[in-house]
Amino acid sequence: FARAEDVTWEKEDTVCTANFIYREKFTTAQFSVNGMWIETVEELDTRSLYAPIQRYIDQNYRDYRVSYAEKATRHDRNDYYYIELIAKKKSTQPHQVALYFDKTGRPRQQ
């Protein structure tokens, strides 16, 4: 992340976390205390989601809009997408929905 901007670091017992702006997106990278990369979580543009995810939302959540999206790339290759939806109408229940998708865009359990 050579062009990262506004970098801040946090250290816990076994994990170091860097928060920064990369390519105009908020990004978080986690490393073990010995410097091994664990995962990177990148905020996504809610208007241009991965096509299989957008199709799933269009088919199954027509009364919702995407309010937040992120993609996690992990060292263990268990990559995922996290999407938050909010109802277009206040009367729609549940009002907020959180969805997880695997790296191919298939829905998965949380």
Backbone as a chain_set.jsonl record, in Angstrom:
{"seq": "FARAEDVTWEKEDTVCTANFIYREKFTTAQFSVNGMWIETVEELDTRSLYAPIQRYIDQNYRDYRVSYAEKATRHDRNDYYYIELIAKKKSTQPHQVALYFDKTGRPRQQ", "coords": {"N": [[0.838, -1.186, 0.0], [1.731, 1.33, -0.978], [0.904, 3.906, -1.65], [-0.769, 4.735, 0.346], [-2.794, 6.873, 2.361], [-3.224, 9.104, 5.162], [-2.568, 7.352, 7.336], [-3.058, 5.39, 10.212], [-2.086, 3.583, 13.115], [-2.855, 0.815, 15.228], [-2.217, -1.165, 18.073], [-2.739, -4.307, 19.417], [-2.655, -7.121, 21.664], [-1.861, -9.393, 20.008], [-2.175, -8.517, 17.44], [-1.649, -6.091, 14.911], [-3.099, -3.215, 13.601], [-3.698, -1.36, 10.726], [-5.179, 1.59, 9.664], [-6.342, 3.329, 6.885], [-6.491, 5.467, 3.949], [-6.864, 4.304, 0.747], [-6.562, 4.463, -2.645], [-8.715, 6.215, -2.636], [-10.542, 4.989, -0.947], [-11.702, 3.858, 2.23], [-9.672, 1.758, 4.116], [-8.616, -1.14, 5.904], [-5.946, -2.893, 7.293], [-4.706, -5.854, 8.692], [-2.12, -7.208, 10.689], [0.018, -9.734, 12.054], [1.886, -9.514, 15.145], [4.475, -10.135, 14.462], [4.681, -9.299, 11.89], [3.335, -10.682, 9.849], [0.944, -10.741, 7.292], [-2.57, -10.645, 7.805], [-5.299, -9.949, 7.11], [-7.085, -7.837, 4.784], [-9.418, -5.266, 4.695], [-11.598, -3.641, 2.665], [-13.472, -0.798, 1.938], [-16.273, -0.625, -0.216], [-17.669, 0.819, -3.213], [-21.004, 1.478, -3.075], [-22.613, 1.621, -5.274], [-21.591, 0.123, -7.299], [-21.415, -2.832, -7.104], [-20.071, -6.192, -6.973], [-21.137, -8.16, -9.632], [-22.649, -10.729, -9.307], [-23.503, -10.452, -6.644], [-24.995, -8.094, -6.704], [-27.095, -8.917, -8.395], [-28.289, -10.898, -6.771], [-29.217, -9.328, -4.619], [-30.974, -7.63, -6.016], [-32.902, -9.5, -6.814], [-33.834, -10.627, -4.408], [-34.124, -8.697, -2.414], [-35.734, -6.393, -3.03], [-37.032, -4.256, -1.814], [-35.118, -2.869, -0.478], [-32.132, -0.866, -0.076], [-28.64, -0.638, -0.745], [-26.585, 0.242, 1.873], [-24.027, 0.122, 2.869], [-20.914, -1.394, 2.016], [-18.349, -3.862, 1.943], [-15.223, -5.482, 1.226], [-13.414, -8.276, 2.188], [-10.184, -9.492, 2.133], [-8.394, -12.285, 2.808], [-5.665, -13.904, 4.526], [-5.955, -16.656, 4.892], [-7.413, -17.292, 2.715], [-10.148, -17.272, 2.903], [-11.95, -15.358, 1.818], [-14.398, -12.701, 1.772], [-17.485, -10.885, 1.19], [-19.177, -8.209, 2.72], [-22.306, -6.87, 3.198], [-24.506, -4.231, 3.894], [-27.909, -3.581, 4.148], [-30.626, -1.296, 3.902], [-34.014, -0.649, 4.586], [-36.221, 0.693, 2.118], [-38.607, 1.815, 2.82], [-39.996, 2.924, 5.886], [-41.771, 1.225, 7.119], [-41.109, -1.34, 6.37], [-39.999, -4.471, 7.46], [-37.385, -6.694, 8.453], [-35.81, -3.576, 9.331], [-33.125, -3.105, 8.825], [-30.642, -5.073, 7.187], [-28.072, -7.468, 7.216], [-25.761, -8.949, 5.084], [-23.711, -11.665, 4.008], [-21.314, -12.748, 1.641], [-19.549, -15.191, -0.275], [-16.256, -15.291, -1.876], [-16.922, -15.671, -4.529], [-19.336, -14.531, -4.792], [-21.552, -15.855, -3.84], [-24.237, -16.267, -1.529], [-23.616, -16.609, 1.976], [-23.532, -18.115, 5.25], [-23.388, -16.171, 8.25]], "CA": [[0.0, 0.0, 0.0], [2.725, 2.405, -1.036], [0.253, 5.22, -1.784], [-1.757, 4.912, 1.415], [-2.845, 8.212, 2.955], [-3.846, 9.221, 6.487], [-2.349, 6.067, 7.997], [-2.978, 5.307, 11.672], [-1.812, 2.228, 13.583], [-3.297, 0.397, 16.552], [-1.597, -2.441, 18.428], [-3.307, -5.096, 20.501], [-1.698, -8.137, 22.102], [-1.322, -10.243, 18.945], [-2.53, -7.971, 16.126], [-1.441, -4.675, 14.605], [-4.088, -2.813, 12.611], [-3.471, -0.086, 10.045], [-6.358, 2.19, 9.037], [-5.836, 4.299, 5.93], [-7.208, 5.7, 2.698], [-6.115, 3.752, -0.384], [-7.358, 4.644, -3.864], [-9.9, 6.971, -2.225], [-11.435, 4.119, -0.182], [-11.243, 3.523, 3.572], [-9.136, 0.401, 4.123], [-7.996, -1.607, 7.131], [-5.099, -4.074, 7.116], [-4.268, -6.43, 9.966], [-0.886, -7.976, 10.646], [0.434, -10.276, 13.342], [2.941, -8.676, 15.711], [5.739, -10.427, 13.791], [4.638, -8.729, 10.548], [2.632, -11.504, 8.859], [-0.348, -10.185, 6.887], [-3.72, -11.472, 8.17], [-6.399, -9.629, 6.206], [-7.338, -6.459, 4.371], [-10.842, -4.989, 4.508], [-11.706, -2.443, 1.83], [-14.828, -0.287, 1.714], [-16.633, -0.651, -1.633], [-18.676, 1.753, -3.711], [-22.293, 0.775, -3.009], [-23.296, 1.7, -6.575], [-20.98, -0.78, -8.282], [-21.079, -4.083, -6.429], [-19.769, -7.372, -7.765], [-22.385, -8.46, -10.345], [-23.502, -11.76, -8.691], [-24.084, -9.924, -5.414], [-26.039, -7.14, -7.084], [-28.234, -9.698, -8.892], [-28.931, -11.517, -5.618], [-29.947, -8.272, -3.909], [-32.086, -7.208, -6.877], [-33.922, -10.544, -6.847], [-34.326, -11.024, -3.091], [-34.283, -7.565, -1.503], [-36.185, -5.261, -3.857], [-37.491, -3.158, -0.966], [-33.962, -2.378, 0.267], [-31.02, -0.289, -0.819], [-27.346, -0.913, -0.121], [-26.105, 1.403, 2.624], [-22.601, -0.045, 3.131], [-20.362, -2.624, 1.449], [-16.908, -4.029, 2.089], [-14.638, -6.744, 0.773], [-12.295, -8.719, 3.015], [-9.254, -10.421, 1.519], [-7.767, -12.89, 3.981], [-4.507, -14.772, 4.353], [-6.418, -18.042, 4.805], [-8.197, -17.357, 1.468], [-11.57, -17.298, 3.225], [-12.377, -14.005, 1.478], [-15.847, -12.514, 1.798], [-18.09, -9.559, 1.042], [-20.17, -7.879, 3.741], [-23.206, -5.862, 2.645], [-25.596, -3.787, 4.764], [-29.061, -3.045, 3.431], [-31.602, -0.56, 4.716], [-35.315, -0.647, 3.913], [-36.597, 1.942, 1.445], [-39.757, 2.35, 3.551], [-39.867, 2.706, 7.332], [-42.659, 0.143, 7.558], [-40.545, -2.635, 5.988], [-39.29, -5.149, 8.55], [-36.556, -5.866, 9.315], [-35.425, -2.306, 8.713], [-31.748, -3.271, 8.368], [-30.26, -6.454, 6.931], [-26.649, -7.672, 6.94], [-25.559, -10.127, 4.25], [-22.343, -12.082, 3.72], [-21.154, -13.499, 0.401], [-18.187, -15.691, -0.442], [-15.504, -14.539, -2.875], [-17.536, -15.821, -5.842], [-20.596, -13.82, -4.784], [-22.644, -16.692, -3.349], [-24.592, -15.966, -0.131], [-23.111, -17.549, 2.966], [-23.944, -17.867, 6.618], [-22.516, -15.223, 8.92]], "C": [[0.88, 1.246, 0.0], [2.088, 3.79, -1.103], [-0.841, 5.452, -0.748], [-1.643, 6.308, 2.005], [-3.527, 8.139, 4.312], [-3.748, 7.922, 7.285], [-2.298, 6.229, 9.518], [-2.799, 3.837, 12.044], [-2.373, 2.02, 14.977], [-2.644, -0.947, 16.839], [-2.336, -3.054, 19.6], [-2.286, -6.172, 20.844], [-1.052, -8.906, 20.953], [-1.539, -9.681, 17.543], [-2.206, -6.482, 16.045], [-2.399, -4.325, 13.467], [-3.726, -1.448, 12.05], [-4.781, 0.354, 9.415], [-5.848, 3.29, 8.12], [-6.778, 4.471, 4.749], [-6.315, 5.183, 1.576], [-7.02, 3.784, -1.611], [-8.726, 5.245, -3.539], [-10.93, 6.137, -1.468], [-10.839, 3.869, 1.198], [-10.855, 2.05, 3.588], [-8.517, 0.11, 5.48], [-7.175, -2.847, 6.803], [-4.64, -4.552, 8.48], [-3.044, -7.307, 9.738], [-0.636, -8.578, 12.023], [1.571, -9.401, 13.86], [4.312, -8.97, 15.098], [5.725, -10.02, 12.314], [3.934, -9.548, 9.491], [1.254, -10.904, 8.578], [-1.465, -11.162, 7.22], [-4.889, -11.225, 7.227], [-6.417, -8.141, 5.883], [-8.832, -6.316, 4.135], [-10.947, -3.637, 3.821], [-13.166, -2.05, 1.665], [-15.078, -0.23, 0.21], [-17.647, 0.432, -1.959], [-20.001, 0.994, -3.78], [-23.033, 0.781, -4.344], [-22.712, 0.752, -7.612], [-20.468, -2.041, -7.59], [-20.725, -5.162, -7.442], [-21.09, -7.897, -8.331], [-23.22, -9.576, -9.707], [-24.171, -11.287, -7.399], [-25.221, -8.964, -5.737], [-27.273, -7.864, -7.604], [-29.005, -10.335, -7.738], [-29.767, -10.491, -4.85], [-31.161, -7.822, -4.72], [-33.235, -8.217, -6.863], [-34.583, -10.779, -5.492], [-34.598, -9.88, -2.116], [-34.675, -6.303, -2.267], [-36.579, -4.041, -3.04], [-36.367, -2.548, -0.132], [-32.971, -1.699, -0.672], [-29.741, -0.575, -0.045], [-26.873, 0.351, 0.583], [-24.602, 1.331, 2.898], [-22.15, -1.363, 2.525], [-18.86, -2.659, 1.678], [-16.492, -5.399, 1.583], [-13.446, -7.05, 1.658], [-11.477, -9.741, 2.233], [-8.393, -10.965, 2.655], [-6.601, -13.803, 3.61], [-4.923, -16.231, 4.177], [-7.301, -18.299, 3.575], [-9.696, -17.499, 1.694], [-12.136, -15.88, 3.028], [-13.895, -13.906, 1.515], [-16.215, -11.066, 1.504], [-19.112, -9.401, 2.164], [-20.987, -6.714, 3.213], [-24.271, -5.522, 3.682], [-26.68, -3.162, 3.895], [-29.945, -2.294, 4.414], [-32.896, -0.483, 3.906], [-35.602, 0.722, 3.29], [-37.769, 2.62, 2.149], [-39.601, 2.01, 5.028], [-40.705, 1.541, 7.82], [-42.119, -1.247, 7.217], [-39.744, -3.21, 7.155], [-38.583, -6.382, 8.021], [-36.091, -4.618, 8.574], [-33.998, -2.364, 8.165], [-31.439, -4.749, 8.212], [-28.758, -6.479, 6.648], [-26.498, -8.982, 6.184], [-24.071, -10.394, 4.074], [-22.35, -12.918, 2.451], [-19.724, -14.022, 0.34], [-17.502, -14.946, -1.593], [-16.051, -14.677, -4.293], [-18.892, -15.131, -5.913], [-21.787, -14.647, -4.354], [-22.948, -16.337, -1.9], [-24.011, -17.033, 0.797], [-23.623, -17.171, 4.352], [-22.936, -16.934, 7.265], [-21.498, -15.961, 9.735]], "O": [[0.772, 2.101, 0.879], [2.694, 4.76, -0.646], [-1.733, 6.276, -0.952], [-0.549, 6.858, 2.134], [-4.309, 7.226, 4.579], [-4.741, 7.455, 7.843], [-1.589, 7.09, 10.04], [-3.31, 2.952, 11.356], [-2.369, 2.932, 15.804], [-2.531, -1.783, 15.943], [-2.535, -2.418, 20.635], [-1.158, -6.127, 20.353], [0.169, -9.058, 20.922], [-1.13, -10.3, 16.561], [-2.456, -5.721, 16.979], [-2.494, -5.059, 12.483], [-3.479, -0.501, 12.796], [-5.423, -0.423, 8.709], [-5.014, 4.099, 8.527], [-7.735, 3.715, 4.579], [-5.154, 5.575, 1.466], [-8.106, 3.205, -1.611], [-9.75, 4.84, -4.09], [-12.085, 6.547, -1.36], [-9.629, 3.69, 1.336], [-11.613, 1.196, 3.129], [-7.963, 1.0, 6.126], [-7.654, -3.748, 6.115], [-4.234, -3.753, 9.324], [-2.943, -8.037, 8.752], [-1.03, -8.004, 13.039], [2.157, -8.631, 13.099], [5.22, -8.145, 15.202], [6.647, -10.354, 11.57], [3.928, -9.151, 8.326], [0.497, -10.599, 9.499], [-1.345, -12.36, 6.96], [-5.412, -12.158, 6.616], [-5.851, -7.314, 6.598], [-9.443, -7.142, 3.456], [-10.454, -2.626, 4.321], [-14.0, -2.877, 1.296], [-14.197, 0.168, -0.553], [-18.386, 0.897, -1.091], [-20.101, -0.021, -4.469], [-23.985, 0.02, -4.524], [-23.279, 0.594, -8.693], [-19.264, -2.283, -7.502], [-21.046, -5.048, -8.625], [-22.058, -8.062, -7.588], [-24.429, -9.39, -9.568], [-25.295, -11.691, -7.103], [-26.283, -9.016, -5.116], [-28.394, -7.466, -7.285], [-30.235, -10.316, -7.728], [-30.905, -10.774, -4.476], [-32.249, -7.654, -4.171], [-34.404, -7.831, -6.897], [-35.771, -11.098, -5.434], [-35.245, -10.09, -1.09], [-34.015, -5.27, -2.155], [-36.471, -2.913, -3.52], [-36.626, -1.799, 0.81], [-32.97, -1.924, -1.882], [-29.768, -0.735, 1.175], [-26.77, 1.41, -0.037], [-23.968, 2.359, 3.135], [-22.903, -2.337, 2.515], [-18.183, -1.632, 1.617], [-17.288, -6.336, 1.521], [-12.575, -6.204, 1.861], [-12.012, -10.731, 1.735], [-7.744, -10.205, 3.373], [-6.564, -14.388, 2.527], [-4.311, -16.961, 3.398], [-7.862, -19.383, 3.417], [-10.434, -17.815, 0.761], [-12.715, -15.292, 3.941], [-14.595, -14.898, 1.316], [-15.384, -10.16, 1.562], [-19.821, -10.346, 2.511], [-20.432, -5.686, 2.824], [-24.87, -6.416, 4.279], [-26.407, -2.332, 3.028], [-30.001, -2.618, 5.6], [-32.87, -0.277, 2.693], [-35.271, 1.762, 3.858], [-37.915, 3.841, 2.089], [-39.127, 0.928, 5.374], [-40.378, 0.929, 8.837], [-42.63, -2.241, 7.734], [-38.918, -2.522, 7.756], [-39.158, -7.077, 7.184], [-35.991, -4.608, 7.347], [-33.7, -1.736, 7.149], [-31.905, -5.579, 8.993], [-28.237, -5.623, 5.933], [-27.043, -10.007, 6.593], [-23.268, -9.463, 4.0], [-23.271, -13.699, 2.213], [-18.799, -13.382, 0.84], [-18.105, -14.069, -2.211], [-15.692, -13.892, -5.17], [-19.536, -15.135, -6.963], [-22.926, -14.197, -4.483], [-22.025, -16.128, -1.112], [-23.929, -18.208, 0.439], [-24.083, -16.053, 4.583], [-21.768, -16.906, 6.877], [-20.658, -15.339, 10.385]]}, "num_chains": 1, "name": "protein.A"}
